[in-house]
Amino acid sequence: MTTPFDTILPRTGSGLINIIIDTPKGSRNKFKYDEEVQCFRLSRILPTGAAFPFDFGSIPKTLAEDGDALDVLLITEAPSFPGCLVSGKLIGIISAEQTEKNKTIRNDRLLAVPVTPANPALFSSIDELPDAWLTEIEHFFISYNRIQGREYKPLNRGGPEEADKALSTAERRYKRQEKQ
């Protein structure tokens, strides 16, 4: 089945990446694209007090180890909306393992910042982010997964080069799956 996002490439011609937002910053509602009806559907409601710290989305035409497109947290001041296409600059990665039902997989989170012709990147590397933000982001994903009966264990933080390597791996994985 085709989706409206099938023509969007992971990378732009200008060295940026394309990100499809599924859940806006500050939202307790987690949205997920439903390919069957071709619109965003409410996936779950987070408990009171829990909200996404920044826009959350994925990079089209990529495949992470969990079977979904590669996840991205977009470090931005104001929320966007589900389905919004954002051009962004990769600034880093939080490498992590996720365990569910005694099965452990990698479930990394790429970090990016939005870039438009009028808005240059606010940060160029994860090292420029306040350490408290990174600790809060990690805590959010630990708590978010715990609520769903999974363990999320951050392993390390990496810069733009590590993030780009993870993106390249996810692009290759997607292409291999597409050929099958």
C-alpha positions as CSV (number, residue, x, y, z in Angstrom):
1,M,0.0,0.0,0.0
2,T,1.3,3.4,-0.9
3,T,1.2,6.5,1.4
4,P,1.5,10.2,0.8
5,F,5.1,10.0,2.2
6,D,6.3,7.4,-0.3
7,T,7.9,10.1,-2.6
8,I,9.8,11.8,0.2
9,L,13.5,10.9,0.3
10,P,15.4,10.7,3.7
11,R,17.9,13.4,2.7
12,T,17.4,16.7,0.9
13,G,19.7,17.8,-1.8
14,S,21.2,20.4,0.6
15,G,22.6,18.0,3.2
16,L,19.6,18.2,5.5
17,I,17.1,15.4,6.4
18,N,13.4,15.1,5.9
19,I,11.4,14.5,9.0
20,I,7.7,13.6,9.2
21,I,6.3,14.8,12.6
22,D,3.9,12.4,14.2
23,T,3.6,13.9,17.7
24,P,4.1,17.6,18.6
25,K,6.1,19.0,21.4
26,G,4.0,19.2,24.6
27,S,1.5,16.6,23.5
28,R,0.2,13.9,25.8
29,N,-1.3,12.3,22.7
30,K,1.0,9.9,20.7
31,F,0.0,9.8,17.1
32,K,1.0,7.2,14.5
33,Y,0.4,7.1,10.8
34,D,-2.2,4.5,9.8
35,E,-1.4,3.3,6.3
36,E,-4.7,1.5,5.8
37,V,-6.8,4.7,6.2
38,Q,-4.0,7.0,5.2
39,C,-4.2,9.5,8.1
40,F,-2.7,9.9,11.6
41,R,-4.4,8.0,14.3
42,L,-4.3,8.4,18.1
43,S,-2.0,5.6,19.3
44,R,-2.1,6.3,23.0
45,I,-2.6,9.0,25.6
46,L,0.3,9.5,28.0
47,P,-0.5,9.7,31.7
48,T,-1.1,13.0,33.4
49,G,2.2,14.9,33.8
50,A,3.9,13.1,30.9
51,A,4.3,15.0,27.6
52,F,6.7,14.8,24.6
53,P,9.6,17.2,25.3
54,F,10.0,18.2,21.7
55,D,8.5,17.3,18.3
56,F,8.8,13.6,17.6
57,G,8.8,12.0,14.2
58,S,10.6,9.8,11.8
59,I,12.7,9.8,8.6
60,P,10.9,8.4,5.6
61,K,12.4,5.5,3.6
62,T,14.4,4.3,6.6
63,L,14.0,1.2,8.7
64,A,15.2,0.9,12.3
65,E,15.8,-2.3,14.1
66,D,12.3,-2.1,15.7
67,G,10.7,-2.4,12.3
68,D,9.6,1.2,12.1
69,A,11.1,4.2,10.4
70,L,14.1,5.8,12.2
71,D,12.9,8.0,15.1
72,V,13.9,11.6,15.4
73,L,13.4,14.1,18.2
74,L,13.3,17.6,16.7
75,I,14.7,20.2,19.1
76,T,12.5,23.1,18.5
77,E,11.0,25.9,20.5
78,A,7.4,25.7,19.3
79,P,5.3,22.6,18.4
80,S,4.4,21.7,14.8
81,F,1.6,19.2,14.0
82,P,1.1,15.6,12.9
83,G,2.1,15.1,9.3
84,C,4.3,18.2,9.1
85,L,7.3,17.8,6.8
86,V,10.4,19.5,8.4
87,S,13.8,19.8,6.9
88,G,16.3,19.3,9.7
89,K,20.0,19.1,10.5
90,L,21.2,16.0,12.4
91,I,23.0,17.1,15.6
92,G,23.4,13.8,17.5
93,I,22.1,10.5,18.7
94,I,21.1,8.9,21.9
95,S,22.0,5.2,21.5
96,A,19.8,2.9,23.5
97,E,18.5,-0.6,24.0
98,Q,14.9,-1.4,24.4
99,T,13.8,-4.7,26.1
100,E,10.3,-6.1,25.8
101,K,9.2,-9.7,26.6
102,N,12.9,-10.7,27.1
103,K,13.9,-9.5,23.7
104,T,16.4,-6.6,23.4
105,I,16.9,-4.5,20.3
106,R,18.6,-1.2,19.6
107,N,16.1,1.7,19.6
108,D,18.2,4.9,19.0
109,R,16.8,8.4,19.0
110,L,18.3,10.8,16.5
111,L,18.3,14.4,17.5
112,A,17.9,17.2,14.9
113,V,17.1,20.9,14.6
114,P,14.8,22.5,12.1
115,V,16.3,24.5,9.2
116,T,14.4,26.8,6.8
117,P,15.6,29.4,4.4
118,A,14.7,32.0,7.1
119,N,15.8,29.9,10.1
120,P,19.4,28.5,10.4
121,A,20.2,25.6,12.7
122,L,20.2,26.7,16.3
123,F,22.7,24.0,17.2
124,S,25.2,22.1,15.2
125,S,26.1,19.3,17.7
126,I,24.5,17.5,20.7
127,D,27.5,18.9,22.7
128,E,25.9,22.4,22.4
129,L,22.6,21.3,24.1
130,P,22.3,21.8,27.9
131,D,23.1,18.6,29.7
132,A,19.9,18.9,31.7
133,W,17.9,18.7,28.4
134,L,19.6,15.5,27.4
135,T,19.1,14.0,30.9
136,E,15.4,15.0,30.7
137,I,15.0,13.5,27.2
138,E,16.6,10.3,28.3
139,H,14.3,10.2,31.4
140,F,11.3,10.8,29.2
141,F,12.0,7.8,27.0
142,I,12.8,5.7,30.0
143,S,9.4,6.6,31.6
144,Y,7.5,6.4,28.3
145,N,8.7,2.9,27.7
146,R,8.2,1.8,31.3
147,I,4.5,2.8,31.1
148,Q,4.2,0.4,28.1
149,G,6.0,-2.5,29.9
150,R,9.3,-2.0,28.2
151,E,12.7,-1.2,29.5
152,Y,14.6,1.6,27.7
153,K,18.3,1.9,28.6
154,P,20.4,4.8,27.1
155,L,23.8,3.5,26.2
156,N,25.7,6.7,25.1
157,R,25.4,9.9,23.3
158,G,27.0,10.7,19.9
159,G,27.4,13.7,17.7
160,P,26.3,14.4,14.1
161,E,28.7,11.8,12.6
162,E,27.3,9.0,14.7
163,A,23.8,10.1,13.9
164,D,24.6,10.1,10.2
165,K,26.0,6.6,10.4
166,A,22.8,5.4,12.1
167,L,20.8,7.1,9.3
168,S,22.9,5.4,6.6
169,T,22.4,2.0,8.2
170,A,18.6,2.6,8.4
171,E,18.5,3.6,4.7
172,R,20.4,0.5,3.7
173,R,18.0,-1.7,5.8
174,Y,15.0,-0.1,4.1
175,K,16.4,-0.7,0.6
176,R,17.1,-4.3,1.4
177,Q,13.6,-4.8,2.7
178,E,12.1,-3.0,-0.3
179,K,13.9,-5.5,-2.7
180,Q,12.4,-8.5,-0.9
